[in-house]
Amino acid sequence: MDVVDAIKRQVDLVAYIGRVTPLQKSGRSYRGLCPFHSEKTPSFYVFPERGTWRCFGACGEGGDLFTFVEKRENVDFRGALRILAAEAGIQLHEDDPKRRSHIERLAAIVSAAVGFYERQLHEPGGAEALDYLRGARGLTVDTIAAWHLGWAPDGWHHLRDFLLNRGYTIPDMVAAGVLVDAEKGREPYDRFRGRVIIPIANERGEFVALAGRGLHGEEPKYLNSPQTEIFDKGRTLFGLHAAADAIRAHGEVVVVEGYMDVLGPWQAGYRNLVATMGTSLTRHHAALLRRFAPRIVLALDPDAAGMNAAERAGSLLFGFTGEDQAADAARAADTLAADTDIDLRVAPLPAGRDPDELVRDDRPAWEQAIAGAQPFVEFLLFRMLGRRRSLSPLEVRHLVDRLVPVLLAVSDPVERGLYIQRVARHLGVPEATVADRLRRGRQARPRGAPEQEVRRPLGPEEVLLALLLQHPGLRLAYRNYPESLFTGALEREVFRRWLRDPDAVLAASDEAGQLARELAAYRLPPLTEAEARRAADRKIEDLLRERIRLHQAARAEELSEAERTRGANELARLALAAYRGEVPAGPERDLAEALIEEFELGLSIHRRETPPAH
């Protein structure tokens, strides 16, 4: 989307279209003969302030810079992007066939390695590993099979020789991360040896990496694939492919820290869990999770490291890196919750119990921890408060002053009041004391201090797309609607792909996928499918009516110019002649037709348009 915006900023719409068809200024817009159909009277308009164009004649086409190139050059959105990027001098990173083939080959190598290690688990040499999984970890045969767990036997070349016999090359095995490229003339060797293998898939279920768990105290306990062209642990969440349906059904995703913390609960029926892989949540993780659920619960180990991880996760979502940024973090969390219904919570677990152990030994305690997860802002406040102890009046005052910016960041007065009440009870002081410090903090805010950022409201086209993306069941009802409903080429591309496969457009890594994810996460009122359809129909009516208004505005500017040059009486004479059917010949004919058209457009705005048949 940044590239699309950059191109629109650098390529002048009027100048670009003016190369194809001569344009004349008409008020704030430009007018000319339509380049897409034959006509004698100009009905083609360019609106530079909006960055759009439209033909109000026979073809009725319209759009933005990209749709103009698509239609003119007979290319798709990607083709238009390439043409306009060259025009703007912007370099694109092309996904050429050779690279695509290379990526597919790396994924095939990882998938072949998963199959090899899975078979080794059930050979005599894998007996100890199988005992560990079934005994120490309590996993059933079905769970082991569902997650394709395996065993990497001791030895330096077992996997390498297997893959060579399958026709794969050693450089590709190294690039896929399954071999280690040795130094000093040694041959590359198997990365995983004597370890239980846990395959790692991306959100589409494609194997992209492996994790190996040692059985005899090896360091590291878990050995992961390195970063490769198909695997980035900062962009991948373990188990998301298996958890996606459950996450959508629950409206909640639980984030844990380890592989087994996903597998154990999954076997017990808790299937909306994912795990990070040796890293806290990144912004990319957060963007991925927002596509699936409105609520994120961090169920982390209750030791200091786990709680610090919770703060790191919150920092990556909300910008918190320390107490001096706590107010910014709380404000960002509050804004995000208001805009997208994302609700980040933290669920500290009982001391010494990781998720896998807690689910096995005390399921009620697990369910209670998740159900009772604290909102991020509340967690942040009480982390700053620390354990209750006897404080002097001066210490209480200083502590409350540190909390004031965080409390002020909470926009909802009811929610803020609850936090004031809890902070006061925790410190053993009257609520009025905290509220008074809060009032002073608000009065002390410097003039001109930036207020909480408010995201711009969506336009009618974006609202319509958001409705469709959030209610994929509407595809059947709108399958015959034209993509020309949407002015922007990017919006058309999203609509096009949504009609084919709603999940695919949300998973796409290009500009259309980015826009689709943004709109799918936009906060809309809760609607039933029938209500969503009625709302979509109303938006379509709004779009059609807006086009009539746009046409009327363009005509009105022309008539206003004619009134200045010819006089109001002359226009009145022409209007009367046109009304009587006495349309004059020559140049006055165009002006008379414009008067008739402007009158009809004014009437049509007030008529209720019937949406096209479904």
URBELUR-V445843 format. One record per residue. N is the residue number from 1. SS is DSSP state (@ for helix, = for strand, . for the rest). PHI is phi in whole degrees, 0 to 359 (none if undefined). OMEGA is omega in whole degrees, 0 to 359 (NA if undefined). Layout:
n=N ss=SS phi=PHI omega=OMEGA
n=N ss=SS phi=PHI omega=OMEGA
This chain:
n=1 ss=. phi=none omega=177
n=2 ss=@ phi=296 omega=180
n=3 ss=@ phi=294 omega=179
n=4 ss=@ phi=300 omega=179
n=5 ss=@ phi=297 omega=180
n=6 ss=@ phi=297 omega=179
n=7 ss=@ phi=296 omega=180
n=8 ss=@ phi=296 omega=179
n=9 ss=@ phi=288 omega=188
n=10 ss=@ phi=267 omega=181
n=11 ss=. phi=255 omega=181
n=12 ss=. phi=287 omega=184
n=13 ss=@ phi=298 omega=182
n=14 ss=@ phi=296 omega=181
n=15 ss=@ phi=296 omega=182
n=16 ss=@ phi=294 omega=180
n=17 ss=@ phi=291 omega=180
n=18 ss=@ phi=297 omega=175
n=19 ss=. phi=290 omega=185
n=20 ss=. phi=268 omega=180
n=21 ss=. phi=220 omega=180
n=22 ss=. phi=300 omega=181
n=23 ss=. phi=240 omega=175
n=24 ss== phi=241 omega=180
n=25 ss== phi=294 omega=179
n=26 ss== phi=221 omega=187
n=27 ss=. phi=68 omega=179
n=28 ss=. phi=271 omega=180
n=29 ss== phi=250 omega=177
n=30 ss== phi=233 omega=186
n=31 ss== phi=228 omega=178
n=32 ss== phi=193 omega=177
n=33 ss=. phi=284 omega=182
n=34 ss=. phi=293 omega=179
n=35 ss=. phi=281 omega=185
n=36 ss=. phi=251 omega=172
n=37 ss=. phi=204 omega=184
n=38 ss=. phi=279 omega=178
n=39 ss=. phi=205 omega=179
n=40 ss=. phi=257 omega=179
n=41 ss=. phi=258 omega=183
n=42 ss=. phi=300 omega=176
n=43 ss=. phi=228 omega=183
n=44 ss== phi=259 omega=184
n=45 ss== phi=237 omega=173
n=46 ss== phi=242 omega=182
n=47 ss== phi=245 omega=186
n=48 ss=. phi=298 omega=181
n=49 ss=. phi=294 omega=179
n=50 ss=. phi=270 omega=185
n=51 ss=. phi=71 omega=184
n=52 ss== phi=228 omega=175
n=53 ss== phi=220 omega=177
n=54 ss== phi=200 omega=172
n=55 ss== phi=261 omega=178
n=56 ss=. phi=261 omega=179
n=57 ss=. phi=258 omega=190
n=58 ss=. phi=296 omega=186
n=59 ss=. phi=278 omega=177
n=60 ss=. phi=66 omega=182
n=61 ss=. phi=285 omega=177
n=62 ss== phi=189 omega=179
n=63 ss== phi=160 omega=179
n=64 ss=. phi=245 omega=181
n=65 ss=@ phi=302 omega=184
n=66 ss=@ phi=291 omega=180
n=67 ss=@ phi=292 omega=176
n=68 ss=@ phi=298 omega=180
n=69 ss=@ phi=293 omega=178
n=70 ss=@ phi=305 omega=184
n=71 ss=@ phi=286 omega=183
n=72 ss=@ phi=293 omega=185
n=73 ss=@ phi=263 omega=180
n=74 ss=. phi=56 omega=179
n=75 ss=. phi=233 omega=175
n=76 ss=. phi=272 omega=184
n=77 ss=@ phi=299 omega=181
n=78 ss=@ phi=296 omega=177
n=79 ss=@ phi=296 omega=177
n=80 ss=@ phi=297 omega=179
n=81 ss=@ phi=298 omega=179
n=82 ss=@ phi=295 omega=181
n=83 ss=@ phi=298 omega=184
n=84 ss=@ phi=285 omega=176
n=85 ss=@ phi=296 omega=177
n=86 ss=@ phi=296 omega=178
n=87 ss=@ phi=299 omega=183
n=88 ss=@ phi=272 omega=182
n=89 ss=. phi=74 omega=180
n=90 ss=. phi=255 omega=182
n=91 ss=. phi=272 omega=177
n=92 ss=. phi=259 omega=174
n=93 ss=. phi=269 omega=185
n=94 ss=. phi=281 omega=175
n=95 ss=. phi=265 omega=187
n=96 ss=. phi=283 omega=183
n=97 ss=@ phi=302 omega=181
n=98 ss=@ phi=296 omega=179
n=99 ss=@ phi=294 omega=179
n=100 ss=@ phi=301 omega=178
n=101 ss=@ phi=296 omega=179
n=102 ss=@ phi=296 omega=179
n=103 ss=@ phi=297 omega=179
n=104 ss=@ phi=297 omega=179
n=105 ss=@ phi=293 omega=178
n=106 ss=@ phi=296 omega=178
n=107 ss=@ phi=296 omega=178
n=108 ss=@ phi=294 omega=178
n=109 ss=@ phi=296 omega=179
n=110 ss=@ phi=298 omega=180
n=111 ss=@ phi=296 omega=177
n=112 ss=@ phi=294 omega=177
n=113 ss=@ phi=296 omega=177
n=114 ss=@ phi=301 omega=179
n=115 ss=@ phi=297 omega=179
n=116 ss=@ phi=298 omega=182
n=117 ss=@ phi=293 omega=179
n=118 ss=@ phi=297 omega=178
n=119 ss=@ phi=291 omega=180
n=120 ss=@ phi=296 omega=180
n=121 ss=@ phi=299 omega=184
n=122 ss=. phi=260 omega=171
n=123 ss=. phi=273 omega=180
n=124 ss=@ phi=307 omega=181
n=125 ss=@ phi=292 omega=181
n=126 ss=@ phi=262 omega=185
n=127 ss=@ phi=299 omega=181
n=128 ss=@ phi=295 omega=179
n=129 ss=@ phi=295 omega=179
n=130 ss=@ phi=294 omega=177
n=131 ss=@ phi=298 omega=179
n=132 ss=@ phi=297 omega=182
n=133 ss=@ phi=293 omega=184
n=134 ss=@ phi=278 omega=182
n=135 ss=@ phi=270 omega=184
n=136 ss=@ phi=297 omega=183
n=137 ss=. phi=261 omega=175
n=138 ss=. phi=69 omega=181
n=139 ss=. phi=274 omega=179
n=140 ss=. phi=275 omega=177
n=141 ss=@ phi=301 omega=181
n=142 ss=@ phi=295 omega=179
n=143 ss=@ phi=294 omega=179
n=144 ss=@ phi=300 omega=180
n=145 ss=@ phi=289 omega=183
n=146 ss=@ phi=297 omega=181
n=147 ss=. phi=262 omega=175
n=148 ss=. phi=57 omega=180
n=149 ss=. phi=292 omega=185
n=150 ss== phi=213 omega=181
n=151 ss== phi=221 omega=175
n=152 ss== phi=262 omega=183
n=153 ss=. phi=293 omega=174
n=154 ss=. phi=299 omega=182
n=155 ss=. phi=132 omega=189
n=156 ss=. phi=264 omega=190
n=157 ss=. phi=225 omega=182
n=158 ss=@ phi=298 omega=182
n=159 ss=@ phi=291 omega=181
n=160 ss=@ phi=303 omega=181
n=161 ss=@ phi=295 omega=179
n=162 ss=@ phi=300 omega=183
n=163 ss=@ phi=288 omega=176
n=164 ss=@ phi=300 omega=178
n=165 ss=@ phi=294 omega=178
n=166 ss=. phi=268 omega=175
n=167 ss=. phi=94 omega=179
n=168 ss=. phi=276 omega=182
n=169 ss=. phi=265 omega=180
n=170 ss=@ phi=296 omega=177
n=171 ss=@ phi=302 omega=178
n=172 ss=@ phi=291 omega=178
n=173 ss=@ phi=295 omega=177
n=174 ss=@ phi=295 omega=180
n=175 ss=@ phi=295 omega=179
n=176 ss=@ phi=280 omega=176
n=177 ss=. phi=88 omega=182
n=178 ss=. phi=269 omega=173
n=179 ss== phi=243 omega=175
n=180 ss== phi=259 omega=180
n=181 ss=. phi=279 omega=186
n=182 ss=. phi=289 omega=179
n=183 ss=. phi=255 omega=174
n=184 ss=. phi=55 omega=172
n=185 ss=. phi=80 omega=179
n=186 ss=. phi=284 omega=179
n=187 ss=. phi=283 omega=174
n=188 ss=. phi=304 omega=185
n=189 ss== phi=225 omega=182
n=190 ss== phi=299 omega=178
n=191 ss=. phi=291 omega=185
n=192 ss=. phi=254 omega=181
n=193 ss=. phi=218 omega=178
n=194 ss=. phi=64 omega=182
n=195 ss== phi=223 omega=169
n=196 ss== phi=290 omega=184
n=197 ss== phi=256 omega=176
n=198 ss== phi=243 omega=179
n=199 ss== phi=291 omega=179
n=200 ss== phi=244 omega=180
n=201 ss== phi=247 omega=173
n=202 ss=. phi=278 omega=185
n=203 ss=. phi=293 omega=177
n=204 ss=. phi=268 omega=178
n=205 ss=. phi=87 omega=179
n=206 ss=. phi=271 omega=180
n=207 ss== phi=292 omega=183
n=208 ss== phi=235 omega=184
n=209 ss== phi=196 omega=180
n=210 ss== phi=225 omega=170
n=211 ss== phi=234 omega=180
n=212 ss== phi=240 omega=182
n=213 ss== phi=252 omega=179
n=214 ss== phi=289 omega=181
n=215 ss=. phi=254 omega=188
n=216 ss=. phi=232 omega=176
n=217 ss=. phi=77 omega=179
n=218 ss=. phi=297 omega=175
n=219 ss=. phi=247 omega=356
n=220 ss=. phi=285 omega=179
n=221 ss=. phi=302 omega=176
n=222 ss== phi=243 omega=177
n=223 ss== phi=250 omega=181
n=224 ss== phi=258 omega=169
n=225 ss=. phi=303 omega=175
n=226 ss=. phi=286 omega=174
n=227 ss=. phi=293 omega=180
n=228 ss=. phi=228 omega=178
n=229 ss=. phi=290 omega=179
n=230 ss=. phi=244 omega=182
n=231 ss=. phi=222 omega=175
n=232 ss=. phi=223 omega=185
n=233 ss=. phi=295 omega=176
n=234 ss=. phi=284 omega=180
n=235 ss=. phi=238 omega=185
n=236 ss=. phi=239 omega=176
n=237 ss=. phi=241 omega=182
n=238 ss== phi=295 omega=175
n=239 ss=. phi=90 omega=185
n=240 ss=@ phi=295 omega=180
n=241 ss=@ phi=297 omega=180
n=242 ss=@ phi=275 omega=186
n=243 ss=@ phi=263 omega=191
n=244 ss=@ phi=305 omega=183
n=245 ss=@ phi=296 omega=180
n=246 ss=@ phi=293 omega=179
n=247 ss=@ phi=297 omega=179
n=248 ss=@ phi=297 omega=182
n=249 ss=@ phi=294 omega=181
n=250 ss=@ phi=278 omega=188
n=251 ss=. phi=70 omega=185
n=252 ss== phi=206 omega=173
n=253 ss== phi=239 omega=178
n=254 ss== phi=256 omega=181
n=255 ss== phi=258 omega=179
n=256 ss== phi=241 omega=189
n=257 ss=. phi=256 omega=187
n=258 ss=. phi=228 omega=179
n=259 ss=. phi=300 omega=182
n=260 ss=@ phi=293 omega=176
n=261 ss=@ phi=288 omega=171
n=262 ss=@ phi=268 omega=187
n=263 ss=@ phi=294 omega=181
n=264 ss=@ phi=298 omega=177
n=265 ss=@ phi=300 omega=178
n=266 ss=@ phi=301 omega=179
n=267 ss=@ phi=296 omega=181
n=268 ss=. phi=279 omega=177
n=269 ss=. phi=103 omega=177
n=270 ss=. phi=267 omega=194
n=271 ss=. phi=249 omega=179
n=272 ss=. phi=254 omega=182
n=273 ss== phi=251 omega=171
n=274 ss== phi=225 omega=180
n=275 ss== phi=228 omega=168
n=276 ss=. phi=280 omega=185
n=277 ss=. phi=236 omega=179
n=278 ss=. phi=75 omega=179
n=279 ss=. phi=215 omega=173
n=280 ss=. phi=281 omega=181
n=281 ss=. phi=301 omega=175
n=282 ss=. phi=257 omega=177
n=283 ss=@ phi=298 omega=178
n=284 ss=@ phi=293 omega=175
n=285 ss=@ phi=302 omega=183
n=286 ss=@ phi=298 omega=179
n=287 ss=@ phi=297 omega=179
n=288 ss=@ phi=293 omega=183
n=289 ss=@ phi=291 omega=180
n=290 ss=@ phi=298 omega=179
n=291 ss=. phi=288 omega=189
n=292 ss=. phi=249 omega=187
n=293 ss=. phi=207 omega=178
n=294 ss=. phi=274 omega=184
n=295 ss== phi=233 omega=179
n=296 ss== phi=244 omega=179
n=297 ss== phi=247 omega=176
n=298 ss== phi=269 omega=180
n=299 ss=. phi=259 omega=189
n=300 ss=. phi=248 omega=180
n=301 ss=. phi=304 omega=187
n=302 ss=. phi=279 omega=177
n=303 ss=. phi=282 omega=184
n=304 ss=@ phi=299 omega=181
n=305 ss=@ phi=297 omega=180
n=306 ss=@ phi=296 omega=180
n=307 ss=@ phi=291 omega=175
n=308 ss=@ phi=296 omega=177
n=309 ss=@ phi=296 omega=178
n=310 ss=@ phi=297 omega=178
n=311 ss=@ phi=293 omega=178
n=312 ss=@ phi=296 omega=179
n=313 ss=@ phi=299 omega=177
n=314 ss=@ phi=296 omega=181
n=315 ss=@ phi=294 omega=182
n=316 ss=@ phi=287 omega=176
n=317 ss=@ phi=277 omega=191
n=318 ss=@ phi=233 omega=173
n=319 ss=. phi=80 omega=182
n=320 ss=. phi=270 omega=177
n=321 ss=. phi=238 omega=180
n=322 ss=. phi=170 omega=184
n=323 ss=@ phi=298 omega=180
n=324 ss=@ phi=288 omega=175
n=325 ss=@ phi=255 omega=185
n=326 ss=@ phi=300 omega=181
n=327 ss=@ phi=295 omega=177
n=328 ss=@ phi=298 omega=179
n=329 ss=@ phi=297 omega=180
n=330 ss=@ phi=296 omega=179
n=331 ss=@ phi=295 omega=179
n=332 ss=@ phi=296 omega=179
n=333 ss=@ phi=296 omega=180
n=334 ss=@ phi=295 omega=179
n=335 ss=@ phi=295 omega=181
n=336 ss=@ phi=298 omega=179
n=337 ss=@ phi=296 omega=181
n=338 ss=@ phi=292 omega=184
n=339 ss=@ phi=279 omega=192
n=340 ss=@ phi=234 omega=184
n=341 ss=. phi=66 omega=173
n=342 ss=. phi=286 omega=183
n=343 ss== phi=230 omega=180
n=344 ss== phi=269 omega=180
n=345 ss== phi=230 omega=179
n=346 ss== phi=237 omega=181
n=347 ss=. phi=241 omega=176
n=348 ss=. phi=296 omega=181
n=349 ss=. phi=268 omega=178
n=350 ss=. phi=305 omega=185
n=351 ss=. phi=306 omega=174
n=352 ss=. phi=76 omega=183
n=353 ss=. phi=236 omega=175
n=354 ss=. phi=278 omega=185
n=355 ss=@ phi=304 omega=181
n=356 ss=@ phi=300 omega=180
n=357 ss=@ phi=295 omega=184
n=358 ss=@ phi=295 omega=179
n=359 ss=@ phi=295 omega=181
n=360 ss=@ phi=291 omega=189
n=361 ss=@ phi=264 omega=187
n=362 ss=. phi=205 omega=183
n=363 ss=@ phi=299 omega=177
n=364 ss=@ phi=302 omega=180
n=365 ss=@ phi=294 omega=177
n=366 ss=@ phi=297 omega=182
n=367 ss=@ phi=297 omega=179
n=368 ss=@ phi=294 omega=180
n=369 ss=@ phi=296 omega=181
n=370 ss=@ phi=290 omega=181
n=371 ss=@ phi=296 omega=182
n=372 ss=. phi=264 omega=181
n=373 ss=. phi=302 omega=182
n=374 ss== phi=278 omega=170
n=375 ss== phi=303 omega=185
n=376 ss=@ phi=303 omega=182
n=377 ss=@ phi=296 omega=178
n=378 ss=@ phi=296 omega=177
n=379 ss=@ phi=302 omega=181
n=380 ss=@ phi=297 omega=180
n=381 ss=@ phi=301 omega=186
n=382 ss=@ phi=280 omega=168
n=383 ss=@ phi=292 omega=180
n=384 ss=@ phi=289 omega=180
n=385 ss=@ phi=290 omega=182
n=386 ss=. phi=73 omega=181
n=387 ss=. phi=291 omega=181
n=388 ss=. phi=291 omega=176
n=389 ss=. phi=210 omega=181
n=390 ss=. phi=286 omega=181
n=391 ss=. phi=241 omega=175
n=392 ss=. phi=285 omega=177
n=393 ss=@ phi=306 omega=180
n=394 ss=@ phi=294 omega=179
n=395 ss=@ phi=295 omega=178
n=396 ss=@ phi=298 omega=182
n=397 ss=@ phi=298 omega=179
n=398 ss=@ phi=296 omega=181
n=399 ss=@ phi=293 omega=179
n=400 ss=@ phi=297 omega=179
n=401 ss=@ phi=299 omega=177
n=402 ss=@ phi=290 omega=183
n=403 ss=@ phi=276 omega=186
n=404 ss=@ phi=305 omega=181
n=405 ss=@ phi=301 omega=179
n=406 ss=@ phi=291 omega=179
n=407 ss=@ phi=296 omega=179
n=408 ss=@ phi=294 omega=181
n=409 ss=. phi=288 omega=180
n=410 ss=. phi=277 omega=187
n=411 ss=. phi=282 omega=182
n=412 ss=. phi=285 omega=185
n=413 ss=@ phi=295 omega=179
n=414 ss=@ phi=292 omega=179
n=415 ss=@ phi=297 omega=179
n=416 ss=@ phi=296 omega=179
n=417 ss=@ phi=297 omega=178
n=418 ss=@ phi=296 omega=179
n=419 ss=@ phi=294 omega=177
n=420 ss=@ phi=300 omega=180
n=421 ss=@ phi=299 omega=182
n=422 ss=@ phi=291 omega=178
n=423 ss=@ phi=297 omega=180
n=424 ss=@ phi=298 omega=179
n=425 ss=@ phi=295 omega=180
n=426 ss=@ phi=299 omega=183
n=427 ss=@ phi=271 omega=180
n=428 ss=. phi=71 omega=179
n=429 ss=. phi=235 omega=178
n=430 ss=. phi=297 omega=178
n=431 ss=@ phi=300 omega=181
n=432 ss=@ phi=300 omega=180
n=433 ss=@ phi=296 omega=180
n=434 ss=@ phi=293 omega=181
n=435 ss=@ phi=298 omega=180
n=436 ss=@ phi=295 omega=177
n=437 ss=@ phi=296 omega=179
n=438 ss=@ phi=294 omega=179
n=439 ss=@ phi=298 omega=179
n=440 ss=@ phi=295 omega=179
n=441 ss=@ phi=296 omega=179
n=442 ss=@ phi=291 omega=180
n=443 ss=@ phi=291 omega=183
n=444 ss=. phi=278 omega=181
n=445 ss=. phi=298 omega=183
n=446 ss=. phi=300 omega=177
n=447 ss=. phi=296 omega=180
n=448 ss=. phi=80 omega=178
n=449 ss=. phi=297 omega=183
n=450 ss=. phi=297 omega=177
n=451 ss=. phi=276 omega=178
n=452 ss=. phi=302 omega=182
n=453 ss=. phi=294 omega=178
n=454 ss=. phi=249 omega=181
n=455 ss=. phi=289 omega=181
n=456 ss=. phi=298 omega=176
n=457 ss=. phi=291 omega=178
n=458 ss=. phi=285 omega=172
n=459 ss=. phi=282 omega=182
n=460 ss=@ phi=303 omega=180
n=461 ss=@ phi=296 omega=181
n=462 ss=@ phi=292 omega=177
n=463 ss=@ phi=297 omega=178
n=464 ss=@ phi=299 omega=178
n=465 ss=@ phi=297 omega=179
n=466 ss=@ phi=299 omega=177
n=467 ss=@ phi=300 omega=182
n=468 ss=@ phi=292 omega=181
n=469 ss=@ phi=294 omega=181
n=470 ss=@ phi=275 omega=178
n=471 ss=. phi=227 omega=184
n=472 ss=@ phi=299 omega=178
n=473 ss=@ phi=294 omega=180
n=474 ss=@ phi=279 omega=185
n=475 ss=. phi=305 omega=183
n=476 ss=. phi=298 omega=182
n=477 ss=. phi=291 omega=186
n=478 ss=. phi=246 omega=184
n=479 ss=. phi=294 omega=182
n=480 ss=. phi=261 omega=180
n=481 ss=. phi=284 omega=182
n=482 ss=. phi=284 omega=178
n=483 ss=@ phi=292 omega=179
n=484 ss=@ phi=291 omega=169
n=485 ss=@ phi=305 omega=186
n=486 ss=. phi=257 omega=181
n=487 ss=. phi=283 omega=185
n=488 ss=. phi=281 omega=179
n=489 ss=@ phi=296 omega=180
n=490 ss=@ phi=292 omega=178
n=491 ss=@ phi=295 omega=177
n=492 ss=@ phi=297 omega=180
n=493 ss=@ phi=296 omega=177
n=494 ss=@ phi=298 omega=180
n=495 ss=@ phi=298 omega=179
n=496 ss=@ phi=304 omega=183
n=497 ss=@ phi=289 omega=178
n=498 ss=@ phi=299 omega=178
n=499 ss=@ phi=297 omega=180
n=500 ss=@ phi=281 omega=185
n=501 ss=. phi=197 omega=182
n=502 ss=@ phi=301 omega=181
n=503 ss=@ phi=291 omega=183
n=504 ss=@ phi=295 omega=181
n=505 ss=@ phi=293 omega=178
n=506 ss=@ phi=287 omega=181
n=507 ss=@ phi=272 omega=184
n=508 ss=. phi=296 omega=183
n=509 ss=. phi=264 omega=183
n=510 ss=. phi=267 omega=185
n=511 ss=@ phi=297 omega=180
n=512 ss=@ phi=295 omega=178
n=513 ss=@ phi=296 omega=179
n=514 ss=@ phi=296 omega=179
n=515 ss=@ phi=294 omega=180
n=516 ss=@ phi=299 omega=180
n=517 ss=@ phi=294 omega=179
n=518 ss=@ phi=297 omega=182
n=519 ss=@ phi=286 omega=179
n=520 ss=@ phi=293 omega=180
n=521 ss=. phi=267 omega=184
n=522 ss=. phi=292 omega=184
n=523 ss=. phi=283 omega=174
n=524 ss=. phi=245 omega=176
n=525 ss=. phi=300 omega=176
n=526 ss=. phi=295 omega=184
n=527 ss=. phi=230 omega=169
n=528 ss=. phi=286 omega=180
n=529 ss=@ phi=299 omega=180
n=530 ss=@ phi=295 omega=179
n=531 ss=@ phi=295 omega=179
n=532 ss=@ phi=296 omega=179
n=533 ss=@ phi=293 omega=178
n=534 ss=@ phi=296 omega=179
n=535 ss=@ phi=295 omega=178
n=536 ss=@ phi=295 omega=178
n=537 ss=@ phi=299 omega=179
n=538 ss=@ phi=295 omega=179
n=539 ss=@ phi=294 omega=178
n=540 ss=@ phi=296 omega=175
n=541 ss=@ phi=301 omega=179
n=542 ss=@ phi=300 omega=181
n=543 ss=@ phi=296 omega=180
n=544 ss=@ phi=296 omega=180
n=545 ss=@ phi=293 omega=179
n=546 ss=@ phi=296 omega=178
n=547 ss=@ phi=293 omega=176
n=548 ss=@ phi=295 omega=179
n=549 ss=@ phi=298 omega=180
n=550 ss=@ phi=298 omega=178
n=551 ss=@ phi=296 omega=180
n=552 ss=@ phi=297 omega=180
n=553 ss=@ phi=296 omega=179
n=554 ss=@ phi=296 omega=178
n=555 ss=@ phi=296 omega=182
n=556 ss=@ phi=297 omega=178
n=557 ss=@ phi=295 omega=178
n=558 ss=@ phi=297 omega=182
n=559 ss=@ phi=293 omega=178
n=560 ss=@ phi=296 omega=177
n=561 ss=@ phi=295 omega=179
n=562 ss=@ phi=296 omega=180
n=563 ss=@ phi=294 omega=180
n=564 ss=@ phi=292 omega=185
n=565 ss=@ phi=273 omega=186
n=566 ss=@ phi=251 omega=180
n=567 ss=. phi=96 omega=183
n=568 ss=@ phi=294 omega=182
n=569 ss=@ phi=294 omega=180
n=570 ss=@ phi=295 omega=178
n=571 ss=@ phi=294 omega=179
n=572 ss=@ phi=297 omega=179
n=573 ss=@ phi=297 omega=180
n=574 ss=@ phi=295 omega=180
n=575 ss=@ phi=298 omega=180
n=576 ss=@ phi=295 omega=178
n=577 ss=@ phi=298 omega=180
n=578 ss=@ phi=295 omega=180
n=579 ss=@ phi=298 omega=180
n=580 ss=. phi=279 omega=182
n=581 ss=. phi=87 omega=181
n=582 ss=. phi=263 omega=184
n=583 ss=. phi=287 omega=183
n=584 ss=. phi=289 omega=177
n=585 ss=. phi=265 omega=175
n=586 ss=. phi=75 omega=184
n=587 ss=@ phi=302 omega=182
n=588 ss=@ phi=293 omega=181
n=589 ss=@ phi=297 omega=180
n=590 ss=@ phi=300 omega=181
n=591 ss=@ phi=292 omega=178
n=592 ss=@ phi=297 omega=178
n=593 ss=@ phi=295 omega=178
n=594 ss=@ phi=297 omega=178
n=595 ss=@ phi=295 omega=178
n=596 ss=@ phi=298 omega=183
n=597 ss=@ phi=297 omega=181
n=598 ss=@ phi=297 omega=178
n=599 ss=@ phi=296 omega=180
n=600 ss=@ phi=294 omega=178
n=601 ss=@ phi=297 omega=178
n=602 ss=@ phi=300 omega=178
n=603 ss=@ phi=292 omega=186
n=604 ss=@ phi=292 omega=178
n=605 ss=@ phi=300 omega=184
n=606 ss=. phi=267 omega=174
n=607 ss=. phi=273 omega=176
n=608 ss=. phi=276 omega=181
n=609 ss=. phi=280 omega=178
n=610 ss=. phi=269 omega=180
n=611 ss=. phi=300 omega=179
n=612 ss=. phi=300 omega=182
n=613 ss=. phi=298 omega=181
n=614 ss=. phi=282 omega=NA
